[in-house]
Amino acid sequence: MKPSVIPEAAHADTCPVCGAVHGQLCGQLGCTMHGHALQPGAIQPSGRVIHTCPVQGCHVSITAPKEPPMTDIATRTQAAPITLMWEKKHHIAAVLPDHIDVKGFLGTAAAALYASDTLMAAAEKDPGSLVAALIRCASLGHRPGTDEFYLTPRGGKVLGIEGYRGIVERMYRSGAVRNVVVREVCANDRFTFVEGLDEKPVHRFGGSHNDQTGAGFFGEYGNLNRGEMVGVYAYAVLDTGAISRVVILTRDDVMAARQASPAGNTKDSPWNRPDGGNAHPEFTGRSMWWKTAARRLEPWVPTSAEYRRQQLLAAAEATRAALPSDPIQPPPFVQPDGASSAGAVAVNPDYIAHGQAQEDVRNAFSVLGVYDEDEQLNLTAALLGEDTILDDLAAVSLHDLQRVKAQVGRCEDIGQVHALIDRGGKPA
């Protein structure tokens, strides 16, 4: 590893989130819960330093190499992936929403890397996969290495995975959702729902409703036997008070989602995490049941990206209404020799075809269950073998849009799309 210079113009010890001077690490290590710069503490026999969050009661602790004293321009020896992240700072900042500071974003990412040797090794082996994961995380408006967006080593690469909390958080950020309900249903629970008649499920998972005591609800020793998980449901209460579509999945539905996951049966997979503790193995992988239901609810509930698109469309419509009655014409048809047709008002046929091709690509992804616009853009760029970030399908040529539509149209599920990307866009 070689020394690198971090281009920080502000005070080197300023916390990237709260703005206070903590005398710490210039945003290079951030708390995965709060984003605050971590404070160096005890030194281990190996020479590594334990860094903790300055927030009282926070238990986040990261072990990282000892850092030299801070200066306004921080020069230190650090891992190559950390240096790479800061080199890509402006690329990441370009897609980050306003509510996340780029220094805090990179700080939590650095903390996640230093906390896991296997993750750091994967980032060193394939730094491009780290950058791709961080850019996807930024486009979704999450912090990396948190419960909203996990950074996971897999197959020698860094894989970014949106968590259950991240999906729900995007629904809340839309400003159109008041409450999101996601709950597992167990064999001994009382559960009723008739689609078309009931607005939402009636679910009782406590003890006898005739016994109003805590023991009657939770069990005499807090060990109520709810039985095995047999299903899961999700719905949202919109800001208008209306109830979204209720998504209900059986155990078979959830297990099918698990089988489709590349890491569904690996040792460290969240599907195998004892979410109910060792005393309740029946709740193993419960968070993934919740995530599966939340993901299926997403198409029926506004998310932040969708809400922003609606706002932009509404603003554009308002702008058109405020303009003079003379309509805005699309680009004029351009002759092959480069000269515009004199007085031409006919619409360029390629202009129409390009707009239709963009819609065809969006529809092709939607058929496979990919509704998020940012994810569609990332997949499109990957299919085209592009290293750059796509901000809009309008930037893609008509020929390439038609090629992507054909490629996606031949796939039966999103797994086949990823397999196609791995083969460089070539069919099996």
Backbone hydrogen bonds, N-H to C=O, Kabsch-Sander energy under -0.5 kcal/mol:
donor,donor_aa,acceptor,acceptor_aa,energy
4,S,76,R,-2.2
6,I,4,S,-0.6
6,I,74,A,-2.4
8,E,6,I,-2.0
9,A,7,P,-0.6
14,T,11,H,-1.9
15,C,20,A,-3.7
19,G,15,C,-1.2
22,H,13,D,-1.6
22,H,20,A,-0.9
23,G,13,D,-0.7
28,Q,25,L,-2.8
30,G,107,G,-2.4
31,C,36,H,-2.6
35,G,31,C,-2.0
38,L,29,L,-1.9
39,Q,52,T,-3.9
41,G,50,I,-1.9
44,Q,42,A,-0.5
44,Q,48,R,-3.1
47,G,44,Q,-2.3
49,V,64,A,-3.2
50,I,42,A,-2.8
51,H,49,V,-0.6
51,H,62,I,-3.6
52,T,39,Q,-2.5
53,C,60,V,-1.1
58,C,55,V,-1.9
62,I,51,H,-2.7
64,A,49,V,-2.5
64,A,62,I,-0.6
74,A,6,I,-0.5
74,A,72,D,-0.6
76,R,4,S,-1.6
78,Q,2,K,-0.7
78,Q,76,R,-0.5
82,I,79,A,-0.6
83,T,79,A,-1.7
84,L,80,A,-2.6
85,M,81,P,-2.2
86,W,82,I,-1.7
87,E,83,T,-1.7
88,K,84,L,-1.7
89,K,86,W,-1.1
92,I,88,K,-2.4
93,A,89,K,-2.7
94,A,90,H,-1.4
95,V,91,H,-0.6
95,V,92,I,-1.2
96,L,92,I,-1.0
100,I,97,P,-1.5
105,F,101,D,-2.3
106,L,102,V,-2.5
107,G,103,K,-2.0
108,T,104,G,-2.0
109,A,105,F,-1.6
110,A,106,L,-2.4
111,A,107,G,-2.0
112,A,108,T,-2.0
113,L,109,A,-2.0
114,Y,110,A,-2.6
115,A,111,A,-1.6
116,S,112,A,-0.6
116,S,113,L,-1.0
120,M,113,L,-0.5
120,M,116,S,-2.3
121,A,117,D,-2.4
122,A,118,T,-2.1
123,A,119,L,-2.2
124,E,120,M,-2.2
125,K,121,A,-2.1
126,D,122,A,-2.5
129,S,126,D,-1.0
130,L,126,D,-0.9
131,V,127,P,-2.0
132,A,128,G,-2.4
133,A,129,S,-2.1
134,L,130,L,-2.4
135,I,131,V,-2.4
136,R,132,A,-2.1
137,C,133,A,-2.4
138,A,134,L,-2.6
139,S,135,I,-2.4
140,L,136,R,-1.4
141,G,137,C,-0.6
141,G,138,A,-1.0
142,H,137,C,-2.1
145,G,149,F,-1.3
146,T,143,R,-0.8
146,T,149,F,-1.6
149,F,143,R,-0.5
150,Y,161,I,-3.1
152,T,150,Y,-0.6
152,T,159,L,-2.8
154,R,157,K,-2.8
157,K,154,R,-1.2
159,L,152,T,-3.4
159,L,157,K,-0.6
161,I,150,Y,-2.5
161,I,159,L,-0.5
163,G,148,E,-2.3
165,R,147,D,-0.6
166,G,147,D,-0.6
167,I,163,G,-1.9
168,V,164,Y,-2.1
169,E,165,R,-2.5
170,R,166,G,-2.0
171,M,167,I,-1.3
172,Y,168,V,-2.1
173,R,169,E,-2.4
174,S,170,R,-0.7
174,S,171,M,-0.8
175,G,172,Y,-1.6
178,R,237,V,-2.9
179,N,237,V,-1.7
181,V,235,Y,-3.0
182,V,180,V,-0.5
183,R,233,Y,-2.2
185,V,231,G,-3.1
187,A,228,E,-2.3
188,N,226,R,-2.9
189,D,186,C,-1.5
190,R,204,R,-2.9
191,F,189,D,-0.6
192,T,202,V,-1.9
195,E,193,F,-0.5
197,L,194,V,-1.9
198,D,194,V,-3.2
202,V,192,T,-2.5
203,H,201,P,-0.6
204,R,190,R,-3.0
211,D,208,S,-0.9
212,Q,210,N,-0.7
217,F,213,T,-1.3
218,F,214,G,-3.3
219,G,215,A,-1.6
222,G,219,G,-1.7
224,L,218,F,-1.9
226,R,224,L,-1.0
229,M,282,E,-0.7
230,V,185,V,-3.0
231,G,185,V,-1.6
232,V,249,L,-2.1
233,Y,183,R,-2.4
234,A,247,V,-2.0
235,Y,181,V,-2.1
237,V,179,N,-3.2
238,L,236,A,-0.7
238,L,242,A,-2.9
239,D,176,A,-2.5
241,G,238,L,-2.1
244,S,236,A,-2.8
247,V,234,A,-3.0
247,V,245,R,-0.5
248,I,246,V,-0.5
249,L,232,V,-3.0
251,R,230,V,-1.5
254,V,250,T,-2.0
255,M,251,R,-2.7
256,A,252,D,-2.0
257,A,253,D,-1.6
258,R,254,V,-2.1
259,Q,255,M,-2.4
260,A,256,A,-1.4
261,S,257,A,-0.6
261,S,258,R,-1.1
264,G,261,S,-1.8
266,T,263,A,-1.1
269,S,266,T,-1.3
272,N,269,S,-2.0
273,R,270,P,-1.2
275,D,273,R,-2.1
277,G,274,P,-1.9
280,H,277,G,-1.4
283,F,280,H,-1.8
284,T,281,P,-1.7
285,G,273,R,-2.8
286,R,283,F,-1.9
288,M,285,G,-0.9
289,W,285,G,-1.3
290,W,286,R,-2.3
291,K,287,S,-2.4
292,T,288,M,-2.3
293,A,289,W,-2.0
294,A,290,W,-2.7
295,R,291,K,-2.6
296,R,292,T,-1.7
297,L,293,A,-1.6
298,E,294,A,-1.4
300,W,297,L,-2.2
301,V,298,E,-1.4
304,S,170,R,-0.5
307,Y,303,T,-3.0
308,R,304,S,-2.3
309,R,305,A,-1.9
310,Q,306,E,-2.2
311,Q,307,Y,-2.3
312,L,308,R,-2.4
313,L,309,R,-2.5
314,A,310,Q,-2.5
315,A,311,Q,-2.5
316,A,312,L,-2.6
317,E,313,L,-2.4
318,A,314,A,-2.3
319,T,315,A,-2.2
320,R,316,A,-2.4
321,A,317,E,-2.0
322,A,318,A,-1.4
323,L,319,T,-1.0
329,Q,327,P,-0.5
333,F,346,A,-0.8
335,Q,333,F,-0.5
335,Q,339,A,-1.6
338,G,335,Q,-2.5
341,S,333,F,-1.3
344,A,341,S,-2.0
348,N,331,P,-1.1
351,Y,348,N,-0.9
352,I,348,N,-1.3
353,A,349,P,-2.4
354,H,350,D,-2.5
355,G,351,Y,-1.5
356,Q,352,I,-2.1
357,A,353,A,-2.3
358,Q,354,H,-2.1
359,E,355,G,-1.7
360,D,356,Q,-2.3
361,V,357,A,-2.0
362,R,358,Q,-2.1
363,N,359,E,-2.4
364,A,360,D,-2.1
365,F,361,V,-2.1
366,S,362,R,-2.3
367,V,363,N,-2.0
368,L,364,A,-0.7
368,L,365,F,-0.8
369,G,366,S,-1.8
370,V,365,F,-2.4
371,Y,369,G,-0.9
376,Q,372,D,-2.1
377,L,373,E,-2.3
378,N,374,D,-2.4
379,L,375,E,-2.4
380,T,376,Q,-2.3
381,A,377,L,-2.4
382,A,378,N,-2.1
383,L,379,L,-2.5
384,L,380,T,-1.7
385,G,382,A,-0.9
386,E,381,A,-3.0
391,D,389,I,-0.6
395,A,392,D,-1.7
396,V,393,L,-1.9
401,L,397,S,-2.3
402,Q,398,L,-2.2
403,R,399,H,-1.8
404,V,400,D,-2.5
405,K,401,L,-2.5
406,A,402,Q,-1.9
407,Q,403,R,-2.2
408,V,404,V,-2.9
409,G,405,K,-2.3
410,R,406,A,-1.0
410,R,407,Q,-0.6
411,C,408,V,-1.4
416,Q,413,D,-0.8
417,V,413,D,-1.0
418,H,414,I,-2.1
419,A,415,G,-2.1
420,L,416,Q,-2.0
421,I,417,V,-2.1
422,D,418,H,-2.4
423,R,419,A,-1.4
424,G,421,I,-1.9
425,G,420,L,-3.0
426,K,423,R,-0.7
